[in-house]
Amino acid sequence: MRYLVDDVATALAFYTTHFGFTPITTFLPAFADVRRGNLRLLLSGPDSSAARPMPDGRRPQAGGWNRIHLIVADIDTEVARLRADGVGFRSDVISGPGGRQIVLDDPAGNPVELFEPAGS
C-alpha cells in the first residue's frame, strides 16, 4: 500500500514508534517503506515520483478515506495509549457485527483504522 505524506521522516517515525513497523529502505526526503507482518507501506513524499502531477494537471495528495486496517487485541488500551501520545482521531470507537473500530490520522492526514474483532 502507498500513502502520500507531507514529510517522510515524520511519517517514518510515526509508523515505527506507534505501530511497530520496521523500516525497509529510506531515501529521505522523498521516500521510505516500512513493514509490519505481511503489510508493506510505502511512504511517498512531495519529492517522490508518486507525487508528480498527472497528465491532466491533478496532483496526488495525502488524505482521503482508503486506509490501512490494523488489528488490535484491546482497542480501548490502544486508543488510550495513542491519545496520551497526542495522536488525533477522526472518529470515536464504534461497534458493528464484526467488532469495534476507530479511525485516526497519521501526520499527513492519511487514515489508519484500528480494529478489534468481535469476541477478542
C-alpha positions in Angstrom: 0.0 0.0 0.0 1.2 3.5 -0.8 0.5 6.6 1.2 1.4 10.1 0.1 2.8 12.1 3.0 3.9 15.6 3.6 7.1 14.7 5.4 8.6 11.3 5.0 10.8 11.4 8.1 7.8 12.4 10.3 5.7 9.6 8.8 8.5 7.1 9.2 8.8 8.0 12.9 5.0 7.8 13.4 4.6 4.3 12.0 7.7 2.8 13.6 7.0 4.5 17.0 3.3 4.0 17.4 2.6 0.8 15.4 5.8 -1.3 15.4 6.6 -1.0 11.7 10.2 -1.8 10.7 12.0 0.4 8.1 13.0 -1.4 4.9 14.5 1.4 2.8 14.9 5.1 3.4 15.6 7.7 0.8 14.9 10.9 2.6 13.3 13.3 1.9 11.5 11.6 -1.0 10.6 8.1 0.1 10.7 5.3 2.7 9.0 2.0 3.1 8.1 0.1 6.2 6.9 -3.4 7.1 4.6 -4.8 9.7 4.0 -8.6 9.2 2.9 -9.0 5.6 2.0 -5.3 5.2 4.4 -3.2 3.3 3.6 0.5 3.5 5.3 2.9 1.0 5.6 6.5 2.3 6.0 8.8 -0.6 6.8 12.5 0.0 6.3 15.6 -2.3 9.7 14.9 -4.0 8.8 11.3 -4.9 7.8 10.1 -8.4 4.4 9.1 -6.9 3.6 12.7 -6.2 4.2 14.0 -9.7 1.3 15.7 -11.5 -1.0 13.6 -13.7 -1.2 14.4 -17.4 -4.4 16.5 -16.7 -2.6 18.6 -14.1 -4.1 17.0 -10.9 -1.6 16.4 -8.2 -1.8 13.3 -5.9 -2.2 14.3 -2.3 -2.5 12.8 1.2 -5.7 12.1 3.0 -8.9 10.5 1.7 -10.7 7.6 3.3 -8.9 4.5 1.9 -6.9 3.2 4.8 -4.7 0.5 6.3 -6.5 -1.7 8.7 -4.6 -2.8 11.8 -6.0 -5.5 14.1 -5.6 -4.9 17.8 -6.4 -7.1 20.8 -7.7 -4.3 23.1 -8.9 -1.2 21.3 -9.6 0.8 24.4 -6.0 0.3 25.6 -4.6 1.2 22.2 -6.8 4.3 21.9 -5.7 5.5 25.4 -2.0 4.9 24.6 -2.3 6.8 21.3 -4.3 9.7 22.8 -1.6 10.0 25.5 1.0 10.2 22.7 -1.0 13.1 21.1 -2.4 11.2 18.1 -5.5 12.7 16.6 -8.6 10.6 15.8 -11.2 11.1 13.1 -13.9 9.1 14.9 -14.9 7.6 18.2 -14.8 3.8 18.7 -17.9 2.3 17.0 -19.2 -1.2 17.3 -20.6 -3.4 14.5 -21.3 -7.0 13.9 -17.7 -7.9 13.3 -16.1 -5.9 16.1 -15.1 -2.4 17.1 -13.2 0.2 15.1 -11.8 3.7 15.2 -10.1 5.8 12.6 -7.1 8.0 13.3 -4.9 10.3 11.2 -1.2 9.9 10.5 0.8 13.2 10.4 -0.1 13.8 6.7 -3.9 13.2 7.3 -3.9 9.6 5.9 -6.4 7.4 7.8 -5.4 4.4 9.8 -8.2 2.0 11.2 -7.7 0.1 14.4 -10.0 -2.9 14.6 -10.8 -5.2 17.5 -12.6 -8.3 16.2 -15.7 -9.4 18.0 -15.0 -11.9 20.7 -11.4 -10.9 21.3 
